[in-house]
Structures are given as C-alpha cells and as structure tokens.
Amino acid sequence: MSWSLQITNGDLSYGTNGLNTATGSSKLVQDLTCCILEPMGTDELHPEFGSLIEGGIDPNGNVQPSLIGGPNDQTSATFIQAEIQRICTNHQRRQIQRNQNDLAVYGTSTLTASEILLEVSNIDLQPIETALMVGITLSVGNGQTTLSTLLTP
C-alpha cells in the first residue's frame, strides 16, 4: 500500500495523531489534482510534471498563457480534455514503472487496486463565470471514482 500526506484546501491535513495520509483512490485523486493544478515547468527536476491549463512552460521552454478566463470555445475545451488525458496517461506510465520496480525489489506490488488508474471514463467541463469546474470519472482497479476540481484564473 502506498500513501501521501493528505492535502485539504491546499494545506497539509493534521489530525489527532499527527499528519493525515491519503491512501487508495483518495491518493490517486489527490495526485492527479496536484498535477492538474501545478503549472508545468515549475519543478526543475520534473519539467514535464504539471499542466498547461493554467499556463506554464512547455517541454520546449515556451511560456504558455492560462486558458482559464479566456474564450469558452471548443478549442479550449479540446485542449483541456487532451491535457487531462496526457496527465492521466503519464500517471499510468509512472504506475507501471513503479509496479515493475516493486516486483523486482520486493517481489510484490505496493500499489493497491483502488489507486491503480485503468482509464479515464469521462471528462466533464462546466464553466462557472470565469472559472471552470472539471469533473473526471476514473476507472480504478476496484471500480470507479470521481475527481472534481475548480480551475480559476
């Protein structure tokens, strides 16, 4: 089983026994949300981590403006859907690499079925004034889970 420190409203979550952790599908949703909300190019060690939805620096070093607050047209919607799909595909690739490493080192996987991303079932975009509500339905190893995030300028 893998875990991450739990983030609630942008801060680490603290409980009665110390810092809370996210596991299973909650961890998957948190990992993908962090990647979607992180502008690409802000981490020098992982330049392809993050998203260009709210702007950032693409892998070629070009500065990309944020789409949020811009025209609400089919071009923007298609770009956002493609960017979310790219993020999920990269996450799956990292899970496969991790699983292969786990098998070589430990003889078993440390990922649980509820955190293994099988596919993106649906991406729903709903404009809310100058923001965008993104709902993503994910198929995971033990069923489905939903990720919802609000992108704001």
Buried (B, 14 or more C-beta within 10 A) or exposed (E): EBBBEBBEEEEEEEEEEEEBBBBBBBBBBBBBBBBBBBBBBEEEEEBEBBBBBBBBBEEEEEEBEBBBBEEEEEEBBEBBBEBBBBBBEEBBEEBEEBBEEBEEEEEEBBBBEBBBBBEBEEBEBEEEEEBBBBEBBBBBBBEEBEBEBEBBE
